[in-house]
């Protein structure tokens, strides 16, 4: 069994907040506040998209935003994403999921165990 990777919760949260801030600057339609929490559900780590924003963005724009967040977080924590990298997909791609009227943008879970600690 592979050794679990440990990531500091505060550093991970800071990386996600910085990633969202950078993606908002690149995608001005996404006027999101930096998340104060991270949802771990629907098999992605992500942030919910506010309902008013959904009527102003396309799926392609949402995917581009999620890709930027995933790339930024992977840059801050490459050890957690190294196992997911392949020649065809060298950097993680974002995830967009819509379930029951809720849209969440984030990134798929890492294939290896990752311990997030405070």
N, CA, C and O atoms as CSV, one atom per row, in Angstrom:
chain,resi,resn,atom,element,x,y,z
A,1,UNK,N,N,0.833,-1.178,0.000
A,1,UNK,CA,C,0.000,0.000,0.000
A,1,UNK,C,C,0.883,1.250,0.000
A,1,UNK,O,O,1.920,1.283,0.662
A,2,UNK,N,N,0.479,2.241,-0.722
A,2,UNK,CA,C,1.246,3.490,-0.829
A,2,UNK,C,C,1.192,4.269,0.479
A,2,UNK,O,O,0.209,4.205,1.218
A,3,UNK,N,N,2.249,4.994,0.747
A,3,UNK,CA,C,2.329,5.850,1.924
A,3,UNK,C,C,1.396,7.046,1.746
A,3,UNK,O,O,1.380,7.655,0.677
A,4,UNK,N,N,0.628,7.389,2.763
A,4,UNK,CA,C,-0.267,8.546,2.704
A,4,UNK,C,C,0.553,9.828,2.699
A,4,UNK,O,O,1.586,9.917,3.362
A,5,UNK,N,N,0.088,10.815,1.952
A,5,UNK,CA,C,0.714,12.132,1.927
A,5,UNK,C,C,0.018,13.002,2.957
A,5,UNK,O,O,-1.208,12.958,3.065
A,6,UNK,N,N,0.757,13.784,3.709
A,6,UNK,CA,C,0.186,14.675,4.717
A,6,UNK,C,C,0.270,16.107,4.225
A,6,UNK,O,O,1.309,16.554,3.740
A,7,UNK,N,N,-0.840,16.819,4.356
A,7,UNK,CA,C,-0.912,18.223,3.946
A,7,UNK,C,C,-1.476,19.023,5.117
A,7,UNK,O,O,-2.433,18.590,5.759
A,8,UNK,N,N,-0.901,20.163,5.396
A,8,UNK,CA,C,-1.406,21.053,6.432
A,8,UNK,C,C,-2.739,21.638,5.999
A,8,UNK,O,O,-2.858,22.159,4.891
A,9,UNK,N,N,-3.749,21.556,6.873
A,9,UNK,CA,C,-5.065,22.093,6.546
A,9,UNK,C,C,-5.001,23.600,6.308
A,9,UNK,O,O,-5.638,24.106,5.384
A,10,UNK,N,N,-4.242,24.319,7.127
A,10,UNK,CA,C,-4.163,25.774,6.946
A,10,UNK,C,C,-3.461,26.127,5.637
A,10,UNK,O,O,-3.870,27.061,4.947
A,11,UNK,N,N,-2.398,25.380,5.290
A,11,UNK,CA,C,-1.713,25.651,4.023
A,11,UNK,C,C,-2.603,25.280,2.841
A,11,UNK,O,O,-2.632,25.989,1.835
A,12,UNK,N,N,-3.329,24.170,2.962
A,12,UNK,CA,C,-4.220,23.744,1.884
A,12,UNK,C,C,-5.341,24.771,1.699
A,12,UNK,O,O,-5.664,25.146,0.572
A,13,UNK,N,N,-5.934,25.225,2.816
A,13,UNK,CA,C,-6.994,26.232,2.747
A,13,UNK,C,C,-6.475,27.520,2.118
A,13,UNK,O,O,-7.162,28.132,1.300
A,14,UNK,N,N,-5.266,27.933,2.495
A,14,UNK,CA,C,-4.664,29.136,1.905
A,14,UNK,C,C,-4.452,28.959,0.408
A,14,UNK,O,O,-4.679,29.885,-0.371
A,15,UNK,N,N,-4.014,27.763,0.006
A,15,UNK,CA,C,-3.796,27.497,-1.422
A,15,UNK,C,C,-5.112,27.555,-2.190
A,15,UNK,O,O,-5.160,28.101,-3.292
A,16,UNK,N,N,-6.179,26.998,-1.622
A,16,UNK,CA,C,-7.487,27.041,-2.289
A,16,UNK,C,C,-7.971,28.477,-2.379
A,16,UNK,O,O,-8.466,28.891,-3.427
A,17,UNK,N,N,-7.841,29.245,-1.309
A,17,UNK,CA,C,-8.280,30.644,-1.333
A,17,UNK,C,C,-7.499,31.445,-2.368
A,17,UNK,O,O,-8.085,32.249,-3.094
A,18,UNK,N,N,-6.190,31.239,-2.446
A,18,UNK,CA,C,-5.374,31.941,-3.446
A,18,UNK,C,C,-5.754,31.499,-4.853
A,18,UNK,O,O,-5.770,32.311,-5.778
A,19,UNK,N,N,-6.058,30.219,-5.015
A,19,UNK,CA,C,-6.449,29.700,-6.325
A,19,UNK,C,C,-7.754,30.324,-6.787
A,19,UNK,O,O,-7.879,30.714,-7.947
A,20,UNK,N,N,-8.721,30.422,-5.892
A,20,UNK,CA,C,-10.011,31.029,-6.243
A,20,UNK,C,C,-9.814,32.498,-6.569
A,20,UNK,O,O,-10.392,32.991,-7.538
A,21,UNK,N,N,-9.018,33.208,-5.789
A,21,UNK,CA,C,-8.760,34.636,-6.045
A,21,UNK,C,C,-8.127,34.833,-7.422
A,21,UNK,O,O,-8.533,35.721,-8.172
A,22,UNK,N,N,-7.134,34.007,-7.755
A,22,UNK,CA,C,-6.464,34.116,-9.058
A,22,UNK,C,C,-7.428,33.772,-10.193
A,22,UNK,O,O,-7.419,34.427,-11.235
A,23,UNK,N,N,-8.253,32.755,-9.996
A,23,UNK,CA,C,-9.205,32.361,-11.041
A,23,UNK,C,C,-10.273,33.434,-11.238
A,23,UNK,O,O,-10.715,33.654,-12.366
A,24,UNK,N,N,-10.698,34.106,-10.167
A,24,UNK,CA,C,-11.682,35.191,-10.270
A,24,UNK,C,C,-11.110,36.334,-11.108
A,24,UNK,O,O,-11.825,36.934,-11.910
A,25,UNK,N,N,-9.824,36.636,-10.924
A,25,UNK,CA,C,-9.206,37.694,-11.710
A,25,UNK,C,C,-9.144,37.329,-13.190
A,25,UNK,O,O,-9.282,38.196,-14.053
A,26,UNK,N,N,-8.939,36.050,-13.483
A,26,UNK,CA,C,-8.861,35.593,-14.867
A,26,UNK,C,C,-10.247,35.438,-15.497
A,26,UNK,O,O,-10.401,35.590,-16.709
A,27,UNK,N,N,-11.239,35.141,-14.685
A,27,UNK,CA,C,-12.613,34.909,-15.156
A,27,UNK,C,C,-13.541,35.866,-14.405
A,27,UNK,O,O,-14.158,35.463,-13.419
A,28,UNK,N,N,-13.654,37.116,-14.843
A,28,UNK,CA,C,-14.382,38.135,-14.086
A,28,UNK,C,C,-15.873,37.849,-13.868
A,28,UNK,O,O,-16.477,38.438,-12.971
A,29,UNK,N,N,-16.477,36.969,-14.658
A,29,UNK,CA,C,-17.879,36.626,-14.414
A,29,UNK,C,C,-18.049,35.900,-13.082
A,29,UNK,O,O,-19.123,35.937,-12.482
A,30,UNK,N,N,-16.998,35.248,-12.628
A,30,UNK,CA,C,-17.037,34.495,-11.382
A,30,UNK,C,C,-16.661,35.414,-10.227
A,30,UNK,O,O,-15.522,35.406,-9.759
A,31,UNK,N,N,-17.601,36.182,-9.788
A,31,UNK,CA,C,-17.362,37.085,-8.664
A,31,UNK,C,C,-17.669,36.322,-7.374
A,31,UNK,O,O,-18.725,36.495,-6.766
A,32,UNK,N,N,-16.724,35.478,-6.976
A,32,UNK,CA,C,-16.867,34.664,-5.777
A,32,UNK,C,C,-15.969,35.180,-4.677
A,32,UNK,O,O,-14.862,35.654,-4.933
A,33,UNK,N,N,-16.443,35.088,-3.470
A,33,UNK,CA,C,-15.597,35.363,-2.317
A,33,UNK,C,C,-14.703,34.147,-2.114
A,33,UNK,O,O,-15.082,33.032,-2.472
A,34,UNK,N,N,-13.536,34.350,-1.550
A,34,UNK,CA,C,-12.662,33.223,-1.236
A,34,UNK,C,C,-13.411,32.324,-0.255
A,34,UNK,O,O,-13.965,32.815,0.728
A,35,UNK,N,N,-13.434,31.033,-0.505
A,35,UNK,CA,C,-14.194,30.127,0.364
A,35,UNK,C,C,-13.586,30.049,1.765
A,35,UNK,O,O,-12.368,30.091,1.941
A,36,UNK,N,N,-14.472,29.935,2.749
A,36,UNK,CA,C,-13.989,29.780,4.127
A,36,UNK,C,C,-13.970,28.313,4.523
A,36,UNK,O,O,-13.457,27.956,5.584
A,37,UNK,N,N,-14.530,27.463,3.668
A,37,UNK,CA,C,-14.541,26.031,3.916
A,37,UNK,C,C,-14.428,25.293,2.604
A,37,UNK,O,O,-14.553,25.887,1.533
A,38,UNK,N,N,-14.196,24.018,2.686
A,38,UNK,CA,C,-14.056,23.181,1.494
A,38,UNK,C,C,-15.040,22.037,1.610
A,38,UNK,O,O,-15.040,21.318,2.610
A,39,UNK,N,N,-15.877,21.859,0.605
A,39,UNK,CA,C,-16.825,20.747,0.604
A,39,UNK,C,C,-16.123,19.494,0.111
A,39,UNK,O,O,-15.466,19.519,-0.930
A,40,UNK,N,N,-16.252,18.418,0.838
A,40,UNK,CA,C,-15.696,17.140,0.414
A,40,UNK,C,C,-16.890,16.214,0.218
A,40,UNK,O,O,-17.312,15.503,1.130
A,41,UNK,N,N,-17.416,16.247,-0.992
A,41,UNK,CA,C,-18.586,15.439,-1.315
A,41,UNK,C,C,-18.662,15.275,-2.814
A,41,UNK,O,O,-17.902,15.902,-3.552
A,42,UNK,N,N,-19.554,14.454,-3.259
A,42,UNK,CA,C,-19.737,14.212,-4.689
A,42,UNK,C,C,-18.441,13.777,-5.366
A,42,UNK,O,O,-18.282,13.954,-6.574
A,43,UNK,N,N,-17.533,13.219,-4.610
A,43,UNK,CA,C,-16.255,12.724,-5.106
A,43,UNK,C,C,-15.351,13.804,-5.692
A,43,UNK,O,O,-14.435,13.496,-6.456
A,44,UNK,N,N,-15.597,15.068,-5.344
A,44,UNK,CA,C,-14.644,16.130,-5.683
A,44,UNK,C,C,-14.459,16.995,-4.451
A,44,UNK,O,O,-15.314,17.032,-3.566
A,45,UNK,N,N,-13.341,17.685,-4.405
A,45,UNK,CA,C,-13.144,18.702,-3.377
A,45,UNK,C,C,-13.496,20.005,-4.056
A,45,UNK,O,O,-12.900,20.359,-5.073
A,46,UNK,N,N,-14.455,20.720,-3.508
A,46,UNK,CA,C,-14.870,21.900,-4.246
A,46,UNK,C,C,-15.602,22.937,-3.441
A,46,UNK,O,O,-15.758,22.834,-2.224
A,47,UNK,N,N,-16.046,23.945,-4.167
A,47,UNK,CA,C,-16.787,25.056,-3.577
A,47,UNK,C,C,-18.107,25.185,-4.324
A,47,UNK,O,O,-18.150,25.014,-5.542
A,48,UNK,N,N,-19.191,25.488,-3.598
A,48,UNK,CA,C,-20.481,25.668,-4.268
A,48,UNK,C,C,-20.518,26.989,-5.030
A,48,UNK,O,O,-19.896,27.970,-4.623
A,49,UNK,N,N,-21.251,27.002,-6.133
A,49,UNK,CA,C,-21.403,28.211,-6.944
A,49,UNK,C,C,-22.741,28.854,-6.580
A,49,UNK,O,O,-23.772,28.183,-6.626
A,50,UNK,N,N,-22.746,30.137,-6.219
A,50,UNK,CA,C,-24.000,30.815,-5.869
A,50,UNK,C,C,-24.976,30.811,-7.049
A,50,UNK,O,O,-24.573,30.962,-8.202
A,51,UNK,N,N,-26.240,30.640,-6.746
A,51,UNK,CA,C,-27.299,30.562,-7.751
A,51,UNK,C,C,-27.296,31.750,-8.721
A,51,UNK,O,O,-27.400,31.525,-9.927
A,52,UNK,N,N,-27.184,33.002,-8.258
A,52,UNK,CA,C,-27.204,34.137,-9.204
A,52,UNK,C,C,-26.071,34.085,-10.234
A,52,UNK,O,O,-26.240,34.553,-11.360
A,53,UNK,N,N,-24.943,33.532,-9.866
A,53,UNK,CA,C,-23.807,33.441,-10.781
A,53,UNK,C,C,-24.074,32.451,-11.904
A,53,UNK,O,O,-23.617,32.647,-13.030
A,54,UNK,N,N,-24.810,31.388,-11.602
A,54,UNK,CA,C,-25.032,30.319,-12.579
A,54,UNK,C,C,-25.741,30.796,-13.836
A,54,UNK,O,O,-25.526,30.237,-14.911
A,55,UNK,N,N,-26.580,31.813,-13.723
A,55,UNK,CA,C,-27.311,32.289,-14.898
A,55,UNK,C,C,-26.456,33.159,-15.815
A,55,UNK,O,O,-26.910,33.557,-16.888
A,56,UNK,N,N,-25.225,33.458,-15.404
A,56,UNK,CA,C,-24.361,34.347,-16.189
A,56,UNK,C,C,-23.115,33.676,-16.758
A,56,UNK,O,O,-22.307,34.337,-17.409
A,57,UNK,N,N,-22.947,32.382,-16.527
A,57,UNK,CA,C,-21.757,31.701,-17.025
A,57,UNK,C,C,-22.147,30.447,-17.796
A,57,UNK,O,O,-23.188,29.838,-17.549
A,58,UNK,N,N,-21.288,30.083,-18.727
A,58,UNK,CA,C,-21.505,28.856,-19.499
A,58,UNK,C,C,-20.791,27.696,-18.809
A,58,UNK,O,O,-19.977,27.898,-17.908
A,59,UNK,N,N,-21.106,26.498,-19.244
A,59,UNK,CA,C,-20.425,25.322,-18.709
A,59,UNK,C,C,-18.929,25.387,-19.034
A,59,UNK,O,O,-18.096,25.024,-18.203
A,60,UNK,N,N,-18.593,25.847,-20.232
A,60,UNK,CA,C,-17.179,25.970,-20.612
A,60,UNK,C,C,-16.449,26.955,-19.698
A,60,UNK,O,O,-15.302,26.713,-19.323
A,61,UNK,N,N,-17.097,28.057,-19.338
A,61,UNK,CA,C,-16.482,29.025,-18.425
A,61,UNK,C,C,-16.313,28.428,-17.034
A,61,UNK,O,O,-15.299,28.659,-16.376
A,62,UNK,N,N,-17.298,27.666,-16.589
A,62,UNK,CA,C,-17.204,27.002,-15.288
A,62,UNK,C,C,-16.053,25.990,-15.287
A,62,UNK,O,O,-15.311,25.894,-14.310
A,63,UNK,N,N,-15.907,25.238,-16.382
A,63,UNK,CA,C,-14.821,24.255,-16.479
A,63,UNK,C,C,-13.467,24.945,-16.480
A,63,UNK,O,O,-12.537,24.480,-15.821
A,64,UNK,N,N,-13.342,26.048,-17.209
A,64,UNK,CA,C,-12.080,26.791,-17.245
A,64,UNK,C,C,-11.723,27.316,-15.858
A,64,UNK,O,O,-10.562,27.271,-15.453
A,65,UNK,N,N,-12.715,27.811,-15.136
A,65,UNK,CA,C,-12.492,28.306,-13.780
A,65,UNK,C,C,-12.023,27.162,-12.883
A,65,UNK,O,O,-11.053,27.318,-12.141
A,66,UNK,N,N,-12.701,26.016,-12.943
A,66,UNK,CA,C,-12.323,24.851,-12.132
A,66,UNK,C,C,-10.925,24.362,-12.493
A,66,UNK,O,O,-10.161,23.971,-11.611
A,67,UNK,N,N,-10.578,24.379,-13.790
A,67,UNK,CA,C,-9.230,23.975,-14.216
A,67,UNK,C,C,-8.169,24.887,-13.604
A,67,UNK,O,O,-7.123,24.415,-13.157
A,68,UNK,N,N,-8.438,26.199,-13.583
A,68,UNK,CA,C,-7.478,27.142,-13.001
A,68,UNK,C,C,-7.313,26.909,-11.501
A,68,UNK,O,O,-6.194,26.955,-10.989
A,69,UNK,N,N,-8.409,26.661,-10.796
A,69,UNK,CA,C,-8.329,26.385,-9.363
A,69,UNK,C,C,-7.514,25.114,-9.125
A,69,UNK,O,O,-6.620,25.098,-8.278
A,70,UNK,N,N,-7.821,24.048,-9.872
A,70,UNK,CA,C,-7.106,22.778,-9.704
A,70,UNK,C,C,-5.617,22.939,-10.003
A,70,UNK,O,O,-4.777,22.411,-9.274
A,71,UNK,N,N,-5.289,23.658,-11.062
A,71,UNK,CA,C,-3.885,23.863,-11.419
A,71,UNK,C,C,-3.135,24.654,-10.366
A,71,UNK,O,O,-1.983,24.354,-10.052
A,72,UNK,N,N,-3.796,25.670,-9.819
A,72,UNK,CA,C,-3.153,26.497,-8.800
A,72,UNK,C,C,-2.921,25.697,-7.518
A,72,UNK,O,O,-1.840,25.766,-6.934
A,73,UNK,N,N,-3.927,24.939,-7.079
A,73,UNK,CA,C,-3.785,24.134,-5.869
A,73,UNK,C,C,-2.713,23.062,-6.077
A,73,UNK,O,O,-1.919,22.799,-5.174
A,74,UNK,N,N,-2.686,22.446,-7.254
A,74,UNK,CA,C,-1.668,21.434,-7.546
A,74,UNK,C,C,-0.274,22.043,-7.527
A,74,UNK,O,O,0.685,21.384,-7.124
A,75,UNK,N,N,-0.151,23.295,-7.960
A,75,UNK,CA,C,1.141,23.972,-7.908
A,75,UNK,C,C,1.599,24.209,-6.481
A,75,UNK,O,O,2.795,24.173,-6.193
A,76,UNK,N,N,0.654,24.449,-5.592
A,76,UNK,CA,C,0.984,24.688,-4.188
A,76,UNK,C,C,1.246,23.390,-3.428
A,76,UNK,O,O,1.976,23.383,-2.437
A,77,UNK,N,N,0.645,22.287,-3.896
A,77,UNK,CA,C,0.790,20.987,-3.223
A,77,UNK,C,C,1.076,19.892,-4.250
A,77,UNK,O,O,0.269,18.976,-4.406
A,78,UNK,N,N,2.203,19.967,-4.948
A,78,UNK,CA,C,2.473,18.988,-6.005
A,78,UNK,C,C,2.585,17.553,-5.503
A,78,UNK,O,O,2.287,16.611,-6.237
A,79,UNK,N,N,3.013,17.387,-4.254
A,79,UNK,CA,C,3.161,16.043,-3.729
A,79,UNK,C,C,1.826,15.314,-3.647
A,79,UNK,O,O,1.790,14.087,-3.749
A,80,UNK,N,N,0.753,16.025,-3.468
A,80,UNK,CA,C,-0.562,15.399,-3.361
A,80,UNK,C,C,-1.143,15.045,-4.724
A,80,UNK,O,O,-2.020,14.187,-4.818
A,81,UNK,N,N,-0.666,15.692,-5.775
A,81,UNK,CA,C,-1.220,15.474,-7.107
A,81,UNK,C,C,-0.287,14.692,-8.026
A,81,UNK,O,O,-0.678,14.331,-9.136
A,82,UNK,N,N,0.933,14.428,-7.584
A,82,UNK,CA,C,1.922,13.769,-8.441
A,82,UNK,C,C,1.434,12.421,-8.939
A,82,UNK,O,O,1.666,12.074,-10.097
A,83,UNK,N,N,0.764,11.655,-8.090
A,83,UNK,CA,C,0.302,10.322,-8.485
A,83,UNK,C,C,-0.796,10.387,-9.537
A,83,UNK,O,O,-0.984,9.429,-10.287
A,84,UNK,N,N,-1.522,11.491,-9.607
A,84,UNK,CA,C,-2.613,11.620,-10.578
A,84,UNK,C,C,-2.117,12.064,-11.948
A,84,UNK,O,O,-2.851,11.966,-12.931
A,85,UNK,N,N,-0.889,12.547,-12.026
A,85,UNK,CA,C,-0.352,13.055,-13.292
A,85,UNK,C,C,-0.009,11.905,-14.236
A,85,UNK,O,O,0.542,10.885,-13.822
A,86,UNK,N,N,-0.341,12.089,-15.495
A,86,UNK,CA,C,0.021,11.134,-16.537
A,86,UNK,C,C,0.607,11.921,-17.700
A,86,UNK,O,O,0.525,13.149,-17.724
A,87,UNK,N,N,1.191,11.226,-18.654
A,87,UNK,CA,C,1.741,11.904,-19.829
A,87,UNK,C,C,0.640,12.637,-20.586
A,87,UNK,O,O,0.860,13.741,-21.085
A,88,UNK,N,N,-0.537,12.036,-20.676
A,88,UNK,CA,C,-1.641,12.657,-21.398
A,88,UNK,C,C,-2.278,13.786,-20.598
A,88,UNK,O,O,-2.869,14.700,-21.173
A,89,UNK,N,N,-2.161,13.727,-19.276
A,89,UNK,CA,C,-2.792,14.720,-18.408
A,89,UNK,C,C,-1.787,15.116,-17.326
A,89,UNK,O,O,-1.901,14.681,-16.180
A,90,UNK,N,N,-0.794,15.950,-17.698
A,90,UNK,CA,C,0.283,16.260,-16.750
A,90,UNK,C,C,-0.151,17.101,-15.557
A,90,UNK,O,O,0.489,17.048,-14.506
A,91,UNK,N,N,-1.200,17.860,-15.692
A,91,UNK,CA,C,-1.679,18.650,-14.555
A,91,UNK,C,C,-3.138,18.294,-14.297
A,91,UNK,O,O,-3.860,17.926,-15.224
A,92,UNK,N,N,-3.572,18.398,-13.057
A,92,UNK,CA,C,-4.956,18.026,-12.762
A,92,UNK,C,C,-5.950,18.961,-13.444
A,92,UNK,O,O,-5.701,20.154,-13.618
A,93,UNK,N,N,-7.051,18.392,-13.812
A,93,UNK,CA,C,-8.133,19.176,-14.407
A,93,UNK,C,C,-9.200,19.389,-13.353
A,93,UNK,O,O,-9.382,18.571,-12.451
A,94,UNK,N,N,-9.893,20.491,-13.481
A,94,UNK,CA,C,-10.965,20.793,-12.551
A,94,UNK,C,C,-12.170,19.909,-12.792
A,94,UNK,O,O,-12.283,19.236,-13.817
A,95,UNK,N,N,-13.061,19.930,-11.826
A,95,UNK,CA,C,-14.297,19.158,-11.925
A,95,UNK,C,C,-15.479,20.099,-11.763
A,95,UNK,O,O,-15.444,21.028,-10.955
A,96,UNK,N,N,-16.517,19.851,-12.532
A,96,UNK,CA,C,-17.778,20.586,-12.420
A,96,UNK,C,C,-18.853,19.531,-12.232
A,96,UNK,O,O,-18.990,18.626,-13.055
A,97,UNK,N,N,-19.609,19.643,-11.161
A,97,UNK,CA,C,-20.674,18.678,-10.928
A,97,UNK,C,C,-21.955,19.422,-10.568
A,97,UNK,O,O,-21.938,20.403,-9.824
A,98,UNK,N,N,-23.046,18.939,-11.105
A,98,UNK,CA,C,-24.354,19.505,-10.810
A,98,UNK,C,C,-25.251,18.376,-10.332
A,98,UNK,O,O,-25.510,17.415,-11.057
A,99,UNK,N,N,-25.719,18.510,-9.105
A,99,UNK,CA,C,-26.593,17.501,-8.517
A,99,UNK,C,C,-27.721,18.207,-7.784
A,99,UNK,O,O,-27.469,19.039,-6.912
A,100,UNK,N,N,-28.936,17.890,-8.121
A,100,UNK,CA,C,-30.076,18.448,-7.398
A,100,UNK,C,C,-30.143,19.959,-7.404
A,100,UNK,O,O,-30.574,20.563,-6.422
A,101,UNK,N,N,-29.723,20.581,-8.496
A,101,UNK,CA,C,-29.774,22.041,-8.585
A,101,UNK,C,C,-28.587,22.746,-7.959
A,101,UNK,O,O,-28.555,23.976,-7.915
A,102,UNK,N,N,-27.625,22.005,-7.482
A,102,UNK,CA,C,-26.418,22.587,-6.902
A,102,UNK,C,C,-25.248,22.334,-7.839
A,102,UNK,O,O,-25.085,21.227,-8.354
A,103,UNK,N,N,-24.434,23.358,-8.059
A,103,UNK,CA,C,-23.238,23.220,-8.882
A,103,UNK,C,C,-22.028,23.427,-7.981
A,103,UNK,O,O,-21.954,24.391,-7.219
A,104,UNK,N,N,-21.078,22.495,-8.087
A,104,UNK,CA,C,-19.852,22.579,-7.301
A,104,UNK,C,C,-18.678,22.531,-8.265
A,104,UNK,O,O,-18.625,21.686,-9.158
A,105,UNK,N,N,-17.738,23.447,-8.073
A,105,UNK,CA,C,-16.513,23.496,-8.871
A,105,UNK,C,C,-15.360,23.085,-7.970
A,105,UNK,O,O,-15.285,23.510,-6.818
A,106,UNK,N,N,-14.472,22.268,-8.487
A,106,UNK,CA,C,-13.332,21.847,-7.681
A,106,UNK,C,C,-12.400,20.966,-8.474
A,106,UNK,O,O,-12.124,21.223,-9.645
A,107,UNK,N,N,-11.915,19.920,-7.825
A,107,UNK,CA,C,-11.028,18.982,-8.495
A,107,UNK,C,C,-11.297,17.593,-7.955
A,107,UNK,O,O,-11.708,17.428,-6.807
A,108,UNK,N,N,-11.059,16.582,-8.806
A,108,UNK,CA,C,-11.301,15.199,-8.375
A,108,UNK,C,C,-10.352,14.811,-7.254
A,108,UNK,O,O,-9.290,15.414,-7.098
A,109,UNK,N,N,-10.729,13.809,-6.478
A,109,UNK,CA,C,-9.836,13.372,-5.400
A,109,UNK,C,C,-8.557,12.767,-5.956
A,109,UNK,O,O,-8.530,12.265,-7.080
A,110,UNK,N,N,-7.514,12.819,-5.170
A,110,UNK,CA,C,-6.253,12.228,-5.549
A,110,UNK,C,C,-6.400,10.709,-5.446
A,110,UNK,O,O,-7.134,10.231,-4.582
A,111,UNK,N,N,-5.729,9.942,-6.297
A,111,UNK,CA,C,-5.887,8.496,-6.251
A,111,UNK,C,C,-5.263,7.848,-5.013
A,111,UNK,O,O,-5.685,6.765,-4.609
A,112,UNK,N,N,-4.272,8.490,-4.409
A,112,UNK,CA,C,-3.653,7.959,-3.203
A,112,UNK,C,C,-4.275,8.628,-1.985
A,112,UNK,O,O,-4.910,9.677,-2.096
A,113,UNK,N,N,-4.091,8.021,-0.845
A,113,UNK,CA,C,-4.608,8.588,0.397
A,113,UNK,C,C,-3.875,9.883,0.707
A,113,UNK,O,O,-2.653,9.960,0.578
A,114,UNK,N,N,-4.626,10.898,1.115
A,114,UNK,CA,C,-4.053,12.180,1.510
A,114,UNK,C,C,-4.615,12.543,2.874
A,114,UNK,O,O,-5.832,12.588,3.050
A,115,UNK,N,N,-3.757,12.799,3.828
A,115,UNK,CA,C,-4.158,13.188,5.167
A,115,UNK,C,C,-4.048,14.698,5.242
A,115,UNK,O,O,-2.972,15.253,5.019
A,116,UNK,N,N,-5.157,15.376,5.557
A,116,UNK,CA,C,-5.139,16.826,5.713
A,116,UNK,C,C,-5.242,17.101,7.209
A,116,UNK,O,O,-6.210,16.710,7.860
A,117,UNK,N,N,-4.232,17.776,7.741
A,117,UNK,CA,C,-4.207,18.019,9.178
A,117,UNK,C,C,-4.031,19.484,9.474
A,117,UNK,O,O,-3.551,20.249,8.638
A,118,UNK,N,N,-4.429,19.872,10.681
A,118,UNK,CA,C,-4.349,21.265,11.091
A,118,UNK,C,C,-2.936,21.645,11.418
A,118,UNK,O,O,-2.675,22.790,11.786
